[in-house]
Amino acid sequence: MYKLTCAIAFFLALTVPEQGFGADKELGETKYKKTCISCHGKAGKGAASFPKISGNPISYTTEKLKAYREGLKQGPNSALMIMKAKPLTDEEIDNLAAYLQGAE
């Protein structure tokens, strides 16, 4: 199942046009610092057993977060990610993805 999920996410990243035209990177950064930084580190560079999440296409990050929000398990930290993603709105996901694409 994990391989299928990765394959679908990869395919979407290649075929779905980039989103985020109306996304607000500053709001994404603010949300990131409130909810994500403690695990994924500064600018999404990764920390401990939590992966680097910056630098990916917006569509990839958006699809991953929406899948977590729907309860889809996608790796060893799925339970935590599902809990964190459940309350996110589409707009918050778009903002996070826009911020993370170019986070430094």
RAFENTA-V891637 format. One record per pair of residues at least 12 apart in sequence whose ideal C-beta (glycine too) atoms are under 6 Angstrom apart, sorted by the first residue. I is the first residue (numbers start at 1). J is the second residue. If there is no record, write none. Layout:
BEGIN
<<I & J> <I & J>>
END
This chain:
BEGIN
<<5 & 74> <9 & 63> <12 & 59> <12 & 63> <13 & 57> <13 & 59> <13 & 60> <16 & 59> <18 & 58> <18 & 59> <19 & 58> <19 & 59> <19 & 62> <20 & 58> <20 & 94> <20 & 98> <23 & 94> <23 & 95> <23 & 98> <24 & 95> <25 & 98> <25 & 99> <27 & 95> <28 & 95> <28 & 96> <28 & 98> <28 & 99> <29 & 99> <31 & 92> <31 & 96> <32 & 96> <32 & 99> <40 & 53> <43 & 103> <43 & 104> <44 & 100> <44 & 103> <53 & 100> <54 & 100> <54 & 103> <58 & 97> <58 & 101> <61 & 97> <61 & 100> <62 & 93> <62 & 97> <65 & 85> <65 & 93> <68 & 81> <68 & 82> <68 & 85> <69 & 85> <69 & 86> <69 & 88>>
END
